[in-house]
Amino acid sequence: MFSLRRSFTLNQSRNLFKSSVKMSTNEMKVRSTTASGSQVYESKRAVDEYLLFHYGNPSDLLSYKSGPQSALKFPERCAQICADYTTNNKRALDVGCAVGGSSFELAAHFDEVIGMDFSNHFIDAANTMKKDGKMSFEMLKQGNVFKTCETVLSDKIDRHRCSFHQGDACDLRADLGQFDVILASNLLCRLPQPMGFLERVPSLLSNGGILVLVSPYSWLEEYTPMDKWIGGNSNQDNNDCFETLSRTITSVSKQMELIHREDVPFLIREHERKYQFGVSDCTIWRKN
Ligand SMILES: C[S@@+](CC[C@H](N)C(=O)[O-])C[C@H]1O[C@@H](n2cnc3c(N)ncnc32)[C@H](O)[C@@H]1O
């Protein structure tokens, strides 16, 4: 299941996690989860940040009234958008699901949800949330001072509708079947081969099924070689990300049609006075 096409091996990424656990008060290798390359998603720092981002109380995530309140509850808002634009509520795929927050939110609307992510440690955390309905994690306060917290999933969510698997969005398994919704939130610009993913999606959608792409188009060479960026490359003409994405998706499959577009803000807390605030471009593509 694990692809060695990445520049790090499973052992290296496990070591990164182990060493970051040992160094839990001083995780030197991960200064920020913004621009560190994909191996960052195996670190304890990233697991903790994403547990807070996906499951934390809004007041823990953002304790400033002056902050961007509309950026809270990102997983819930992504799942609601999927529910609003689907015509069928049987199967959903959450690609690049991280620790699974949107997958559980999708389970409020869909009979079966598959969450998939490249990071073993994110999938382990999602599976712990599925099994126990809760998990403890650390919130960075300042410097190397952490506060231990616990997150608890609402008992209104039917956790058994969700399953989580490690996998590669650029090389999705052949036996996944077809989906009414494929959600890829903040994933595209973290893939080494975004085209590989976009080319595969139409065959995974049932007729009338939708692809919900949510992306800040934060292209960085740590994640994606520049010649594989979907727009945003000044070496190319017509390089607007949305327009390049539109040309790409409709040329991959004539059956794909843009049916909706909106801005989706999000907020990831790094420590009590530092955040990653982004506004992703949400585009919804229906397979006709
Ligand atoms: C910026 S995070 C977004 C996570 C989540 N979808 C969200 O919106 O909060 C990018 C995610 O993509 C995952 N990822 C990166 N490369 C991947 C790949 N090739 N296949 C599947 N997931 C991948 C990372 O492990 C990480 O969980």
The ligand as an SDF file (V2000), in Angstrom:
LIG
                    3D

 27 29  0  0  0  0  0  0  0  0999 V2000
   -3.2210   20.2440    3.9320 C   0  0  0  0  0  0  0  0  0  0  0  0
   -3.6600   18.6560    4.5000 S   0  0  0  0  0  0  0  0  0  0  0  0
   -5.4400   18.6670    4.2950 C   0  0  0  0  0  0  0  0  0  0  0  0
   -6.1200   17.6240    5.1550 C   0  0  0  0  0  0  0  0  0  0  0  0
   -7.6490   17.6370    5.1350 C   0  0  0  0  0  0  0  0  0  0  0  0
   -8.2100   17.2550    3.8770 N   0  0  0  0  0  0  0  0  0  0  0  0
   -8.1480   18.9890    5.5290 C   0  0  0  0  0  0  0  0  0  0  0  0
   -8.7220   19.6760    4.6820 O   0  0  0  0  0  0  0  0  0  0  0  0
   -7.9760   19.3660    6.6870 O   0  0  0  0  0  0  0  0  0  0  0  0
   -3.1260   17.6320    3.1460 C   0  0  0  0  0  0  0  0  0  0  0  0
   -3.4040   16.1670    3.3820 C   0  0  0  0  0  0  0  0  0  0  0  0
   -3.1220   15.4340    2.2110 O   0  0  0  0  0  0  0  0  0  0  0  0
   -2.4520   14.2380    2.5800 C   0  0  0  0  0  0  0  0  0  0  0  0
   -1.6890   13.7870    1.4240 N   0  0  0  0  0  0  0  0  0  0  0  0
   -0.5590   14.3170    0.9080 C   0  0  0  0  0  0  0  0  0  0  0  0
   -0.1820   13.5970   -0.1640 N   0  0  0  0  0  0  0  0  0  0  0  0
   -1.0910   12.6210   -0.3360 C   0  0  0  0  0  0  0  0  0  0  0  0
   -1.2480   11.5610   -1.2770 C   0  0  0  0  0  0  0  0  0  0  0  0
   -0.3860   11.3630   -2.2550 N   0  0  0  0  0  0  0  0  0  0  0  0
   -2.3110   10.7490   -1.1380 N   0  0  0  0  0  0  0  0  0  0  0  0
   -3.1960   10.9240   -0.1430 C   0  0  0  0  0  0  0  0  0  0  0  0
   -3.0960   11.8990    0.7760 N   0  0  0  0  0  0  0  0  0  0  0  0
   -2.0540   12.7350    0.6770 C   0  0  0  0  0  0  0  0  0  0  0  0
   -1.6030   14.6480    3.7590 C   0  0  0  0  0  0  0  0  0  0  0  0
   -1.1570   13.5410    4.5090 O   0  0  0  0  0  0  0  0  0  0  0  0
   -2.5770   15.5540    4.4880 C   0  0  0  0  0  0  0  0  0  0  0  0
   -3.4170   14.8270    5.3290 O   0  0  0  0  0  0  0  0  0  0  0  0
  1  2  1  0
  2  3  1  0
  2 10  1  0
  3  4  1  0
  4  5  1  0
  5  6  1  0
  5  7  1  0
  7  8  2  0
  7  9  1  0
 10 11  1  0
 11 12  1  0
 11 26  1  0
 12 13  1  0
 13 14  1  0
 13 24  1  0
 14 15  1  0
 14 23  1  0
 15 16  2  0
 16 17  1  0
 17 18  1  0
 17 23  2  0
 18 19  1  0
 18 20  2  0
 20 21  1  0
 21 22  2  0
 22 23  1  0
 24 25  1  0
 24 26  1  0
 26 27  1  0
M  CHG  2   2   1   9  -1
M  END
$$$$
